[in-house]
Amino acid sequence: MSVHYADGEQVRVDKWLWAARFFKTRSLAAKAVSGGKVHLNHGRVKAAKGVRVGDCLTITRQHIEWVIDVVALAEKRGPAAFAQTLYVERPESLAHREQTRESRKFAHAGHVQPPQRPSKRDRRLIREFTRK
């Protein structure tokens, strides 16, 4: 799947995010853009704003943040291998994501799942304890 664009051409931000597989649907991409979760060249944008080759995008989803540079444009969604050729993640972004992942992993390291759900009596005792 190849996409050719002349210099100066642009694609809507929500379409590009959908084509690059950052969001499952275009409407989710548009909601993220309008909700301030996507910044183009360090500024907030609207969904219809055009993205060009060389632009910097900051995308935040849940607890994960990507800082990427746009390398190619696409309006249609293709295979995941093609989608990964549309952008290059910055090294500091990759290092920050790895560090965040490790810290979240260690935050839950000591948690042990109980072997079974609390019984009716256990729930009653828990409720009684928390109300005091």
C-alpha positions in Angstrom: 0.0 0.0 0.0 1.7 3.2 -1.1 0.5 6.8 -0.7 2.1 9.6 -2.7 1.7 13.3 -1.7 3.3 16.3 -3.2 5.1 18.8 -1.0 2.8 21.1 0.9 -0.1 18.6 0.9 -1.9 17.8 4.1 -4.3 15.3 5.7 -6.8 15.9 8.5 -5.3 15.1 11.9 -8.1 12.7 12.8 -7.8 10.8 9.5 -4.1 10.5 9.9 -4.3 9.3 13.5 -6.8 6.7 12.4 -4.7 5.6 9.4 -1.6 5.4 11.7 -3.6 3.1 14.0 -3.3 5.3 17.1 -7.1 5.1 17.4 -9.5 2.3 16.4 -12.1 4.6 14.8 -11.9 8.0 13.3 -14.6 9.3 15.7 -12.4 8.2 18.7 -9.5 10.1 17.0 -11.7 13.2 16.6 -12.8 13.1 20.2 -9.2 12.8 21.4 -8.2 15.8 19.3 -11.1 17.9 20.5 -10.5 16.8 24.1 -6.9 18.1 24.1 -5.2 14.7 24.0 -3.4 15.5 20.7 -1.1 18.4 20.1 0.3 19.4 16.7 3.7 21.2 16.9 3.2 21.8 20.7 -0.2 23.5 20.3 -3.9 22.3 20.6 -5.7 21.6 17.3 -9.1 20.8 16.0 -9.9 17.6 14.1 -10.0 19.3 10.7 -6.5 20.8 11.0 -4.1 19.5 8.4 -1.0 17.5 9.3 2.0 17.7 7.0 5.2 15.7 6.6 7.7 16.9 9.2 5.1 17.9 11.8 5.5 16.9 15.5 2.5 15.2 17.2 2.1 14.6 20.9 -0.5 11.9 21.5 -1.8 11.0 24.9 -3.9 7.8 25.5 -4.7 6.7 29.0 -1.3 6.9 30.8 0.8 6.6 27.6 2.3 9.6 25.7 3.9 9.4 22.3 5.9 12.2 20.7 6.3 11.4 17.1 7.4 13.0 13.8 5.2 12.6 10.8 7.2 10.9 8.0 4.4 10.1 5.5 0.7 10.9 4.9 -2.2 8.6 4.5 -6.0 9.0 4.4 -6.9 5.4 4.4 -6.2 2.8 7.0 -3.9 0.0 6.0 -2.1 -2.9 7.6 -0.2 -2.3 10.8 3.2 -2.7 9.1 2.2 0.2 6.7 0.9 2.3 9.6 4.3 2.1 11.4 6.0 3.6 8.4 3.9 6.8 8.7 5.8 8.1 11.7 9.0 8.0 13.7 8.9 8.1 17.5 11.4 10.4 19.2 14.0 8.6 21.3 13.2 10.6 24.4 9.5 9.7 24.1 10.4 6.0 23.8 12.7 6.2 26.9 9.9 8.0 28.8 7.3 5.4 27.8 9.6 2.5 28.9 10.3 4.3 32.2 6.6 4.8 32.8 5.8 1.2 32.0 8.5 0.0 34.5 7.2 2.2 37.3 3.6 1.1 36.7 4.8 -2.5 36.7 6.6 -2.1 40.1 3.7 -0.2 41.6 1.5 -3.4 41.3 4.3 -5.9 42.1 3.4 -6.4 45.8 -0.3 -6.9 45.1 -1.5 -10.5 45.7 -5.0 -11.4 44.3 -7.2 -13.1 47.0 -7.8 -16.8 46.3 -11.6 -16.3 46.2 -14.3 -13.7 46.4 -15.4 -12.6 49.9 -18.4 -14.5 51.3 -21.5 -12.8 52.5 -20.1 -12.9 56.0 -16.8 -11.4 54.9 -18.5 -8.6 53.0 -20.6 -7.8 56.1 -17.4 -7.6 58.2 -15.7 -5.5 55.6 -18.6 -3.1 55.5 -18.7 -2.9 59.3 -14.9 -2.2 59.5 -15.0 0.5 56.8 -17.9 2.4 58.4 -16.0 2.8 61.7 
